Amino acid sequence: MAELQGLQLKMNELKKHDAAVLAIVVDPTAKNAEVVEHLGLSYPILSDPELQTIDAYDLRHDDGERSIARSATFVIDKEGVVRWRDLTDNFRMRPHPETVVAAVADLSP
């Protein structure tokens, strides 16, 4: 959850670069709404229970009980091209918000 809060703290910087933020998880919409409210996020957490988007980015991880998404962060340009990504098998390791802002800034004219 810290990465979600970290991105929220950088929203003004991201908006300066005309960036939009969203998260995608397998959790139900109602749970995502609770997280958004609890953390005070100004961006959505989308639900992908069928893992369609998660599979499109090859992020499925089966933990023995269920399928979840691997931890990943993407910067996608306005044409839908992935310009930067951070993938990890360790869900505790996420990029620092400053790193994400820098990747977004690199796309700005």
BELURNOR-V850351 format. One record per helix or strand. SS is the DSSP state (alpha for helix, beta for strand). FROM is the first residue (numbers start at 1). LEN is the number of residues. If there is no record, write none. Layout:
BEGIN
SS	FROM	LEN
SS	FROM	LEN
END
This chain:
BEGIN
alpha	2	8
alpha	11	6
beta	23	3
alpha	29	11
beta	45	3
alpha	52	5
beta	60	3
beta	67	3
beta	71	6
beta	82	7
alpha	97	9
END
